[in-house]
């Protein structure tokens, strides 16, 4: 699972943590932030976290594509290449059968 998938899956939790952190900071400093200010700050914090996680995933994917230029999981037959398909079980041999309904 990519890091950005985990971030997207936990957006509500991240928003609640950001709101609680903003409120705790306000109490520690002795200030009271308005609801709009808390909403804007928490949205910015979660947005920054999401952008950083997407950037991290993209850089990791690009790095692995450049470094591991490995074609061992690629099978080509008749000009059609199946990426990521094991040689022992080609996806071209998979057949689906629909159940027959009695008329």
MITIKE-831049 format. One record per residue: residue number from 0; x, y, z of N, C-alpha, C, CB in turn. Coordinates in Angstrom, 2 decimals, decimal comma, m for minus. Glycine has a CB too. Layout:
N
<r num="NUM" n_x="X" n_y="Y" n_z="Z" ca_x="X" ca_y="Y" ca_z="Z" c_x="X" c_y="Y" c_z="Z" cb_x="X" cb_y="Y" cb_z="Z"/>
...
//
This chain:
103
<r num="0" n_x="0,85" n_y="m1,17" n_z="0,00" ca_x="0,00" ca_y="0,00" ca_z="0,00" c_x="0,90" c_y="1,24" c_z="0,00" cb_x="m0,97" cb_y="m0,01" cb_z="1,22"/>
<r num="1" n_x="0,54" n_y="2,16" n_z="m0,84" ca_x="1,30" ca_y="3,40" ca_z="m0,94" c_x="0,99" c_y="4,29" c_z="0,25" cb_x="0,99" cb_y="4,12" cb_z="m2,26"/>
<r num="2" n_x="1,90" n_y="5,18" n_z="0,54" ca_x="1,72" ca_y="6,09" ca_z="1,67" c_x="0,52" c_y="7,00" c_z="1,44" cb_x="2,99" cb_y="6,93" cb_z="1,89"/>
<r num="3" n_x="0,35" n_y="7,48" n_z="0,20" ca_x="m0,78" ca_y="8,37" ca_z="m0,07" c_x="m2,11" c_y="7,65" c_z="0,08" cb_x="m0,66" cb_y="8,95" cb_z="m1,48"/>
<r num="4" n_x="m2,15" n_y="6,33" n_z="m0,18" ca_x="m3,37" ca_y="5,57" ca_z="0,05" c_x="m3,73" c_y="5,55" c_z="1,53" cb_x="m3,21" cb_y="4,14" cb_z="m0,48"/>
<r num="5" n_x="m2,73" n_y="5,40" n_z="2,37" ca_x="m2,98" ca_y="5,41" ca_z="3,81" c_x="m3,44" c_y="6,78" c_z="4,28" cb_x="m1,72" cb_y="4,99" cb_z="4,57"/>
<r num="6" n_x="m2,87" n_y="7,84" n_z="3,70" ca_x="m3,27" ca_y="9,20" ca_z="4,07" c_x="m4,71" c_y="9,45" c_z="3,65" cb_x="m2,33" cb_y="10,24" cb_z="3,42"/>
<r num="7" n_x="m5,07" n_y="9,07" n_z="2,42" ca_x="m6,43" ca_y="9,27" ca_z="1,95" c_x="m7,41" c_y="8,44" c_z="2,78" cb_x="m6,55" cb_y="8,89" cb_z="0,46"/>
<r num="8" n_x="m7,02" n_y="7,26" n_z="3,17" ca_x="m7,88" ca_y="6,40" ca_z="3,98" c_x="m8,12" c_y="6,94" c_z="5,38" cb_x="m7,29" cb_y="5,03" cb_z="4,08"/>
<r num="9" n_x="m7,25" n_y="7,81" n_z="5,84" ca_x="m7,36" ca_y="8,35" ca_z="7,20" c_x="m7,55" c_y="9,87" c_z="7,22" cb_x="m6,11" cb_y="7,98" cb_z="7,99"/>
<r num="10" n_x="m8,20" n_y="10,41" n_z="6,21" ca_x="m8,38" ca_y="11,87" ca_z="6,15" c_x="m9,16" c_y="12,41" c_z="7,33" cb_x="m9,08" cb_y="12,25" cb_z="4,86"/>
<r num="11" n_x="m10,21" n_y="11,71" n_z="7,73" ca_x="m11,02" ca_y="12,17" ca_z="8,86" c_x="m10,19" c_y="12,22" c_z="10,13" cb_x="m12,23" cb_y="11,26" cb_z="9,07"/>
<r num="12" n_x="m9,40" n_y="11,18" n_z="10,36" ca_x="m8,55" ca_y="11,15" ca_z="11,55" c_x="m7,52" c_y="12,28" c_z="11,50" cb_x="m7,83" cb_y="9,79" cb_z="11,66"/>
<r num="13" n_x="m6,94" n_y="12,51" n_z="10,32" ca_x="m5,96" ca_y="13,60" ca_z="10,20" c_x="m6,60" c_y="14,96" c_z="10,46" cb_x="m5,32" cb_y="13,58" cb_z="8,80"/>
<r num="14" n_x="m7,82" n_y="15,17" n_z="9,96" ca_x="m8,52" ca_y="16,42" ca_z="10,23" c_x="m8,77" c_y="16,60" c_z="11,72" cb_x="m9,84" cb_y="16,48" cb_z="9,47"/>
<r num="15" n_x="m9,22" n_y="15,55" n_z="12,39" ca_x="m9,50" ca_y="15,64" ca_z="13,82" c_x="m8,22" c_y="15,91" c_z="14,62" cb_x="m10,16" cb_y="14,37" cb_z="14,32"/>
<r num="16" n_x="m7,14" n_y="15,28" n_z="14,23" ca_x="m5,86" ca_y="15,51" ca_z="14,91" c_x="m5,38" c_y="16,95" c_z="14,68" cb_x="m4,79" cb_y="14,51" cb_z="14,41"/>
<r num="17" n_x="m5,53" n_y="17,44" n_z="13,46" ca_x="m5,13" ca_y="18,82" ca_z="13,16" c_x="m5,98" c_y="19,82" c_z="13,93" cb_x="m5,23" cb_y="19,10" cb_z="11,65"/>
<r num="18" n_x="m7,27" n_y="19,57" n_z="14,04" ca_x="m8,15" ca_y="20,47" ca_z="14,81" c_x="m7,78" c_y="20,43" c_z="16,29" cb_x="m9,63" cb_y="20,07" cb_z="14,63"/>
<r num="19" n_x="m7,54" n_y="19,23" n_z="16,82" ca_x="m7,15" ca_y="19,11" ca_z="18,23" c_x="m5,81" c_y="19,79" c_z="18,49" cb_x="m7,08" cb_y="17,64" cb_z="18,65"/>
<r num="20" n_x="m4,87" n_y="19,65" n_z="17,56" ca_x="m3,56" ca_y="20,29" ca_z="17,73" c_x="m3,68" c_y="21,80" c_z="17,70" cb_x="m2,58" cb_y="19,82" cb_z="16,64"/>
<r num="21" n_x="m4,54" n_y="22,32" n_z="16,82" ca_x="m4,74" ca_y="23,77" ca_z="16,76" c_x="m5,37" c_y="24,28" c_z="18,04" cb_x="m5,61" cb_y="24,15" cb_z="15,56"/>
<r num="22" n_x="m6,37" n_y="23,57" n_z="18,54" ca_x="m7,01" ca_y="23,96" ca_z="19,79" c_x="m6,04" c_y="23,88" c_z="20,97" cb_x="m8,25" cb_y="23,07" cb_z="20,06"/>
<r num="23" n_x="m5,22" n_y="22,81" n_z="21,00" ca_x="m4,24" ca_y="22,66" ca_z="22,09" c_x="m3,20" c_y="23,77" c_z="22,03" cb_x="m3,55" cb_y="21,28" cb_z="22,01"/>
<r num="24" n_x="m2,77" n_y="24,12" n_z="20,82" ca_x="m1,81" ca_y="25,22" ca_z="20,68" c_x="m2,44" c_y="26,53" c_z="21,17" cb_x="m1,35" cb_y="25,36" cb_z="19,21"/>
<r num="25" n_x="m3,69" n_y="26,75" n_z="20,82" ca_x="m4,38" ca_y="27,96" ca_z="21,28" c_x="m4,48" c_y="28,02" c_z="22,79" cb_x="m5,76" cb_y="28,03" cb_z="20,69"/>
<r num="26" n_x="m4,75" n_y="26,88" n_z="23,43" ca_x="m4,81" ca_y="26,85" ca_z="24,90" c_x="m3,43" c_y="27,08" c_z="25,52" cb_x="m5,37" cb_y="25,51" cb_z="25,37"/>
<r num="27" n_x="m2,39" n_y="26,51" n_z="24,93" ca_x="m1,04" ca_y="26,66" ca_z="25,47" c_x="m0,55" c_y="28,09" c_z="25,36" cb_x="m0,07" cb_y="25,72" cb_z="24,74"/>
<r num="28" n_x="m0,92" n_y="28,77" n_z="24,27" ca_x="m0,47" ca_y="30,14" ca_z="24,06" c_x="m1,38" c_y="31,14" c_z="24,76" cb_x="m0,40" cb_y="30,46" cb_z="22,56"/>
<r num="29" n_x="m2,61" n_y="30,71" n_z="25,05" ca_x="m3,54" ca_y="31,61" ca_z="25,70" c_x="m4,42" c_y="32,36" c_z="24,71" cb_x="m2,80" cb_y="32,58" cb_z="26,55"/>
<r num="30" n_x="m4,55" n_y="31,86" n_z="23,50" ca_x="m5,39" ca_y="32,48" ca_z="22,48" c_x="m6,57" c_y="31,57" c_z="22,17" cb_x="m4,58" cb_y="32,78" cb_z="21,19"/>
<r num="31" n_x="m7,60" n_y="32,16" n_z="21,64" ca_x="m8,76" ca_y="31,40" ca_z="21,21" c_x="m8,94" c_y="31,65" c_z="19,72" cb_x="m10,05" cb_y="31,80" cb_z="22,02"/>
<r num="32" n_x="m8,78" n_y="30,60" n_z="18,93" ca_x="m8,94" ca_y="30,72" ca_z="17,49" c_x="m10,40" c_y="30,54" c_z="17,11" cb_x="m8,06" cb_y="29,70" cb_z="16,75"/>
<r num="33" n_x="m10,83" n_y="31,27" n_z="16,09" ca_x="m12,21" ca_y="31,14" ca_z="15,62" c_x="m12,38" c_y="29,82" c_z="14,86" cb_x="m12,59" cb_y="32,35" cb_z="14,70"/>
<r num="34" n_x="m13,62" n_y="29,42" n_z="14,65" ca_x="m13,91" ca_y="28,19" ca_z="13,94" c_x="m13,39" c_y="28,22" c_z="12,52" cb_x="m15,38" cb_y="27,92" cb_z="13,94"/>
<r num="35" n_x="m13,50" n_y="29,38" n_z="11,88" ca_x="m13,00" ca_y="29,51" ca_z="10,51" c_x="m11,49" c_y="29,35" c_z="10,46" cb_x="m13,41" cb_y="30,86" cb_z="9,91"/>
<r num="36" n_x="m10,82" n_y="29,95" n_z="11,42" ca_x="m9,36" ca_y="29,85" ca_z="11,48" c_x="m8,92" c_y="28,40" c_z="11,70" cb_x="m8,80" cb_y="30,76" cb_z="12,59"/>
<r num="37" n_x="m9,61" n_y="27,71" n_z="12,59" ca_x="m9,28" ca_y="26,30" ca_z="12,87" c_x="m9,52" c_y="25,45" c_z="11,62" cb_x="m10,12" cb_y="25,77" cb_z="14,07"/>
<r num="38" n_x="m10,63" n_y="25,72" n_z="10,92" ca_x="m10,94" ca_y="24,96" ca_z="9,71" c_x="m9,90" c_y="25,20" c_z="8,62" cb_x="m12,32" cb_y="25,33" cb_z="9,20"/>
<r num="39" n_x="m9,50" n_y="26,46" n_z="8,43" ca_x="m8,51" ca_y="26,79" ca_z="7,41" c_x="m7,16" c_y="26,17" c_z="7,76" cb_x="m8,37" cb_y="28,31" cb_z="7,26"/>
<r num="40" n_x="m6,73" n_y="26,29" n_z="9,01" ca_x="m5,44" ca_y="25,73" ca_z="9,42" c_x="m5,42" c_y="24,21" c_z="9,30" cb_x="m5,12" cb_y="26,15" cb_z="10,85"/>
<r num="41" n_x="m6,49" n_y="23,54" n_z="9,70" ca_x="m6,52" ca_y="22,08" ca_z="9,61" c_x="m6,56" c_y="21,61" c_z="8,16" cb_x="m7,73" cb_y="21,52" cb_z="10,38"/>
<r num="42" n_x="m7,30" n_y="22,34" n_z="7,30" ca_x="m7,34" ca_y="21,99" ca_z="5,89" c_x="m5,98" c_y="22,17" c_z="5,24" cb_x="m8,38" cb_y="22,83" cb_z="5,15"/>
<r num="43" n_x="m5,29" n_y="23,25" n_z="5,58" ca_x="m3,95" ca_y="23,47" ca_z="5,04" c_x="m2,98" c_y="22,38" c_z="5,51" cb_x="m3,43" cb_y="24,85" cb_z="5,46"/>
<r num="44" n_x="m3,07" n_y="22,01" n_z="6,78" ca_x="m2,17" ca_y="20,98" ca_z="7,31" c_x="m2,40" c_y="19,64" c_z="6,62" cb_x="m2,36" cb_y="20,83" cb_z="8,82"/>
<r num="45" n_x="m3,66" n_y="19,24" n_z="6,48" ca_x="m3,96" ca_y="17,97" ca_z="5,84" c_x="m3,60" c_y="18,03" c_z="4,35" cb_x="m5,45" cb_y="17,61" cb_z="6,02"/>
<r num="46" n_x="m3,81" n_y="19,15" n_z="3,71" ca_x="m3,43" ca_y="19,31" ca_z="2,30" c_x="m1,95" c_y="19,18" c_z="2,10" cb_x="m3,90" cb_y="20,64" cb_z="1,78"/>
<r num="47" n_x="m1,16" n_y="19,78" n_z="2,98" ca_x="0,29" ca_y="19,69" ca_z="2,89" c_x="0,75" c_y="18,24" c_z="3,10" cb_x="0,97" cb_y="20,62" cb_z="3,93"/>
<r num="48" n_x="0,15" n_y="17,56" n_z="4,06" ca_x="0,49" ca_y="16,15" ca_z="4,31" c_x="0,16" c_y="15,30" c_z="3,09" cb_x="m0,25" cb_y="15,63" cb_z="5,55"/>
<r num="49" n_x="m0,99" n_y="15,56" n_z="2,47" ca_x="m1,39" ca_y="14,79" ca_z="1,29" c_x="m0,46" c_y="15,05" c_z="0,11" cb_x="m2,82" cb_y="15,13" cb_z="0,91"/>
<r num="50" n_x="m0,10" n_y="16,30" n_z="m0,12" ca_x="0,81" ca_y="16,64" ca_z="m1,21" c_x="2,19" c_y="16,02" c_z="m1,00" cb_x="0,93" cb_y="18,16" cb_z="m1,35"/>
<r num="51" n_x="2,67" n_y="16,06" n_z="0,22" ca_x="3,98" ca_y="15,46" ca_z="0,52" c_x="3,93" c_y="13,95" c_z="0,32" cb_x="4,41" cb_y="15,79" cb_z="1,97"/>
<r num="52" n_x="2,85" n_y="13,30" n_z="0,75" ca_x="2,77" ca_y="11,85" ca_z="0,59" c_x="2,65" c_y="11,44" c_z="m0,88" cb_x="1,57" cb_y="11,30" cb_z="1,38"/>
<r num="53" n_x="1,91" n_y="12,22" n_z="m1,68" ca_x="1,82" ca_y="11,92" ca_z="m3,11" c_x="3,18" c_y="12,13" c_z="m3,78" cb_x="0,75" cb_y="12,81" cb_z="m3,78"/>
<r num="54" n_x="3,88" n_y="13,19" n_z="m3,41" ca_x="5,22" ca_y="13,43" ca_z="m3,94" c_x="6,18" c_y="12,32" c_z="m3,57" cb_x="5,76" cb_y="14,74" cb_z="m3,44"/>
<r num="55" n_x="6,09" n_y="11,84" n_z="m2,34" ca_x="6,94" ca_y="10,74" ca_z="m1,89" c_x="6,65" c_y="9,49" c_z="m2,70" cb_x="6,72" cb_y="10,47" cb_z="m0,38"/>
<r num="56" n_x="5,37" n_y="9,16" n_z="m2,89" ca_x="5,01" ca_y="7,97" ca_z="m3,67" c_x="5,47" c_y="8,08" c_z="m5,12" cb_x="3,51" cb_y="7,74" cb_z="m3,61"/>
<r num="57" n_x="5,30" n_y="9,25" n_z="m5,72" ca_x="5,73" ca_y="9,43" ca_z="m7,10" c_x="7,24" c_y="9,32" c_z="m7,25" cb_x="5,25" cb_y="10,77" cb_z="m7,63"/>
<r num="58" n_x="7,98" n_y="9,91" n_z="m6,32" ca_x="9,44" ca_y="9,82" ca_z="m6,41" c_x="9,91" c_y="8,39" c_z="m6,18" cb_x="10,10" cb_y="10,76" cb_z="m5,39"/>
<r num="59" n_x="9,25" n_y="7,67" n_z="m5,29" ca_x="9,61" ca_y="6,28" ca_z="m5,04" c_x="9,30" c_y="5,41" c_z="m6,27" cb_x="8,87" cb_y="5,74" cb_z="m3,81"/>
<r num="60" n_x="8,17" n_y="5,67" n_z="m6,90" ca_x="7,79" ca_y="4,92" ca_z="m8,11" c_x="8,76" c_y="5,22" c_z="m9,25" cb_x="6,34" cb_y="5,26" cb_z="m8,53"/>
<r num="61" n_x="9,11" n_y="6,49" n_z="m9,42" ca_x="10,06" ca_y="6,86" ca_z="m10,48" c_x="11,43" c_y="6,26" c_z="m10,22" cb_x="10,17" cb_y="8,39" cb_z="m10,60"/>
<r num="62" n_x="11,86" n_y="6,28" n_z="m8,97" ca_x="13,16" ca_y="5,71" ca_z="m8,63" c_x="13,18" c_y="4,21" c_z="m8,90" cb_x="13,50" cb_y="5,98" cb_z="m7,17"/>
<r num="63" n_x="12,12" n_y="3,52" n_z="m8,54" ca_x="12,10" ca_y="2,08" ca_z="m8,78" c_x="12,00" c_y="1,76" c_z="m10,27" cb_x="10,93" cb_y="1,43" cb_z="m8,03"/>
<r num="64" n_x="11,35" n_y="2,63" n_z="m11,05" ca_x="11,26" ca_y="2,41" ca_z="m12,50" c_x="12,61" c_y="2,62" c_z="m13,17" cb_x="10,21" cb_y="3,34" cb_z="m13,12"/>
<r num="65" n_x="13,38" n_y="3,57" n_z="m12,69" ca_x="14,69" ca_y="3,85" ca_z="m13,28" c_x="15,71" c_y="2,80" c_z="m12,86" cb_x="15,17" cb_y="5,25" cb_z="m12,88"/>
<r num="66" n_x="15,70" n_y="2,44" n_z="m11,59" ca_x="16,70" ca_y="1,51" ca_z="m11,07" c_x="16,40" c_y="0,07" c_z="m11,51" cb_x="16,76" cb_y="1,58" cb_z="m9,54"/>
<r num="67" n_x="15,19" n_y="m0,36" n_z="m11,34" ca_x="14,86" ca_y="m1,77" ca_z="m11,60" c_x="14,19" c_y="m1,90" c_z="m12,96" cb_x="13,92" cb_y="m2,33" cb_z="m10,50"/>
<r num="68" n_x="14,97" n_y="m1,72" n_z="m14,00" ca_x="14,46" ca_y="m1,88" ca_z="m15,35" c_x="14,45" c_y="m3,37" c_z="m15,67" cb_x="15,31" cb_y="m1,08" cb_z="m16,38"/>
<r num="69" n_x="13,62" n_y="m4,10" n_z="m14,92" ca_x="13,59" ca_y="m5,56" ca_z="m14,96" c_x="12,37" c_y="m6,02" c_z="m15,76" cb_x="13,55" cb_y="m6,16" cb_z="m13,53"/>
<r num="70" n_x="12,62" n_y="m6,86" n_z="m16,75" ca_x="11,54" ca_y="m7,37" ca_z="m17,57" c_x="11,28" c_y="m8,85" c_z="m17,31" cb_x="11,85" cb_y="m7,16" cb_z="m19,04"/>
<r num="71" n_x="11,65" n_y="m9,34" n_z="m16,13" ca_x="11,48" ca_y="m10,75" ca_z="m15,85" c_x="10,01" c_y="m11,11" c_z="m15,65" cb_x="12,27" cb_y="m11,13" cb_z="m14,63"/>
<r num="72" n_x="9,17" n_y="m10,14" n_z="m15,28" ca_x="7,75" ca_y="m10,41" ca_z="m15,09" c_x="6,93" c_y="m9,97" c_z="m16,30" cb_x="7,24" cb_y="m9,72" cb_z="m13,83"/>
<r num="73" n_x="7,56" n_y="m9,95" n_z="m17,45" ca_x="6,87" ca_y="m9,54" ca_z="m18,66" c_x="6,86" c_y="m10,71" c_z="m19,63" cb_x="7,56" cb_y="m8,29" cb_z="m19,31"/>
<r num="74" n_x="5,69" n_y="m11,00" n_z="m20,14" ca_x="5,56" ca_y="m12,10" ca_z="m21,06" c_x="4,94" c_y="m11,56" c_z="m22,35" cb_x="4,71" cb_y="m13,25" cb_z="m20,45"/>
<r num="75" n_x="5,57" n_y="m11,85" n_z="m23,48" ca_x="5,06" ca_y="m11,37" ca_z="m24,75" c_x="4,78" c_y="m12,55" c_z="m25,66" cb_x="6,07" cb_y="m10,40" cb_z="m25,41"/>
<r num="76" n_x="3,58" n_y="m12,55" n_z="m26,23" ca_x="3,21" ca_y="m13,57" ca_z="m27,20" c_x="2,43" c_y="m12,90" c_z="m28,32" cb_x="2,37" cb_y="m14,72" cb_z="m26,54"/>
<r num="77" n_x="2,89" n_y="m13,07" n_z="m29,53" ca_x="2,18" ca_y="m12,55" ca_z="m30,67" c_x="2,08" c_y="m11,03" c_z="m30,68" cb_x="0,81" cb_y="m13,12" cb_z="m30,72"/>
<r num="78" n_x="3,06" n_y="m10,34" n_z="m30,13" ca_x="3,05" ca_y="m8,89" ca_z="m30,11" c_x="2,28" c_y="m8,29" c_z="m28,96" cb_x="2,50" cb_y="m8,38" cb_z="m31,38"/>
<r num="79" n_x="1,66" n_y="m9,13" n_z="m28,11" ca_x="0,93" ca_y="m8,64" ca_z="m26,94" c_x="1,76" c_y="m8,96" c_z="m25,72" cb_x="m0,50" cb_y="m9,28" cb_z="m26,84"/>
<r num="80" n_x="2,07" n_y="m7,93" n_z="m24,93" ca_x="2,89" ca_y="m8,12" ca_z="m23,73" c_x="2,00" c_y="m8,01" c_z="m22,50" cb_x="4,04" cb_y="m7,09" cb_z="m23,68"/>
<r num="81" n_x="2,15" n_y="m8,97" n_z="m21,61" ca_x="1,42" ca_y="m8,98" ca_z="m20,36" c_x="2,39" c_y="m8,58" c_z="m19,26" cb_x="0,77" cb_y="m10,38" cb_z="m20,07"/>
<r num="82" n_x="2,27" n_y="m7,38" n_z="m18,74" ca_x="3,18" ca_y="m6,88" ca_z="m17,72" c_x="2,75" c_y="m7,40" c_z="m16,36" cb_x="3,22" cb_y="m5,33" cb_z="m17,73"/>
<r num="83" n_x="3,70" n_y="m7,93" n_z="m15,61" ca_x="3,44" ca_y="m8,39" ca_z="m14,26" c_x="2,75" c_y="m9,75" c_z="m14,19" cb_x="2,61" cb_y="m7,40" cb_z="m13,56"/>
<r num="84" n_x="2,67" n_y="m10,46" n_z="m15,28" ca_x="2,02" ca_y="m11,76" ca_z="m15,29" c_x="3,10" c_y="m12,84" c_z="m15,23" cb_x="1,12" cb_y="m11,94" cb_z="m16,55"/>
<r num="85" n_x="2,92" n_y="m13,77" n_z="m14,36" ca_x="3,89" ca_y="m14,85" ca_z="m14,23" c_x="3,89" c_y="m15,71" c_z="m15,49" cb_x="3,59" cb_y="m15,72" cb_z="m13,00"/>
<r num="86" n_x="5,06" n_y="m16,20" n_z="m15,85" ca_x="5,20" ca_y="m16,98" ca_z="m17,08" c_x="4,44" c_y="m18,30" c_z="m16,96" cb_x="6,69" cb_y="m17,25" cb_z="m17,38"/>
<r num="87" n_x="4,39" n_y="m18,88" n_z="m15,77" ca_x="3,75" ca_y="m20,18" ca_z="m15,59" c_x="2,23" c_y="m20,10" c_z="m15,68" cb_x="4,14" cb_y="m20,76" cb_z="m14,26"/>
<r num="88" n_x="1,64" n_y="m18,93" n_z="m15,44" ca_x="0,19" ca_y="m18,81" ca_z="m15,51" c_x="m0,19" c_y="m17,57" c_z="m16,32" cb_x="m0,42" cb_y="m18,73" cb_z="m14,09"/>
<r num="89" n_x="m0,12" n_y="m17,67" n_z="m17,64" ca_x="m0,42" ca_y="m16,50" ca_z="m18,47" c_x="m1,89" c_y="m16,11" c_z="m18,38" cb_x="m0,04" cb_y="m16,77" cb_z="m19,92"/>
<r num="90" n_x="m2,11" n_y="m14,83" n_z="m18,34" ca_x="m3,47" ca_y="m14,33" ca_z="m18,22" c_x="m4,29" c_y="m14,61" c_z="m19,47" cb_x="m3,45" cb_y="m12,84" cb_z="m17,95"/>
<r num="91" n_x="m3,63" n_y="m14,88" n_z="m20,59" ca_x="m4,36" ca_y="m15,15" ca_z="m21,82" c_x="m5,06" c_y="m16,50" c_z="m21,79" cb_x="m3,41" cb_y="m15,09" cb_z="m23,01"/>
<r num="92" n_x="m4,72" n_y="m17,36" n_z="m20,83" ca_x="m5,36" ca_y="m18,66" ca_z="m20,75" c_x="m6,52" c_y="m18,69" c_z="m19,77" cb_x="m4,35" cb_y="m19,70" cb_z="m20,37"/>
<r num="93" n_x="m6,81" n_y="m17,58" n_z="m19,16" ca_x="m7,91" ca_y="m17,51" ca_z="m18,20" c_x="m9,21" c_y="m17,42" c_z="m18,98" cb_x="m7,75" cb_y="m16,30" cb_z="m17,24"/>
<r num="94" n_x="m10,14" n_y="m18,30" n_z="m18,68" ca_x="m11,44" ca_y="m18,32" ca_z="m19,34" c_x="m12,53" c_y="m18,15" c_z="m18,28" cb_x="m11,64" cb_y="m19,65" cb_z="m20,14"/>
<r num="95" n_x="m13,52" n_y="m17,37" n_z="m18,60" ca_x="m14,64" ca_y="m17,16" ca_z="m17,70" c_x="m15,88" c_y="m17,81" c_z="m18,32" cb_x="m14,88" cb_y="m15,65" cb_z="m17,43"/>
<r num="96" n_x="m16,64" n_y="m18,48" n_z="m17,51" ca_x="m17,87" ca_y="m19,10" ca_z="m17,99" c_x="m19,04" c_y="m18,51" c_z="m17,24" cb_x="m17,82" cb_y="m20,65" cb_z="m17,82"/>
<r num="97" n_x="m20,03" n_y="m18,12" n_z="m17,97" ca_x="m21,25" ca_y="m17,62" ca_z="m17,36" c_x="m22,16" c_y="m18,79" c_z="m17,06" cb_x="m21,95" cb_y="m16,60" cb_z="m18,28"/>
<r num="98" n_x="m22,85" n_y="m18,74" n_z="m15,93" ca_x="m23,77" ca_y="m19,83" ca_z="m15,63" c_x="m24,91" c_y="m19,86" c_z="m16,63" cb_x="m24,31" cb_y="m19,70" cb_z="m14,19"/>
<r num="99" n_x="m25,29" n_y="m21,06" n_z="m17,02" ca_x="m26,38" ca_y="m21,22" ca_z="m17,98" c_x="m27,70" c_y="m21,29" c_z="m17,24" cb_x="m26,18" cb_y="m22,47" cb_z="m18,85"/>
<r num="100" n_x="m28,64" n_y="m20,50" n_z="m17,71" ca_x="m29,96" ca_y="m20,46" ca_z="m17,11" c_x="m30,88" c_y="m21,36" c_z="m17,91" cb_x="m30,51" cb_y="m19,02" cb_z="m17,05"/>
<r num="101" n_x="m31,66" n_y="m22,15" n_z="m17,20" ca_x="m32,62" ca_y="m23,03" ca_z="m17,87" c_x="m33,82" c_y="m22,24" c_z="m18,37" cb_x="m33,08" cb_y="m24,14" cb_z="m16,93"/>
<r num="102" n_x="m34,18" n_y="m22,43" n_z="m19,60" ca_x="m35,32" ca_y="m21,70" ca_z="m20,18" c_x="m36,57" c_y="m22,52" c_z="m20,10" cb_x="m35,05" cb_y="m21,33" cb_z="m21,62"/>
//
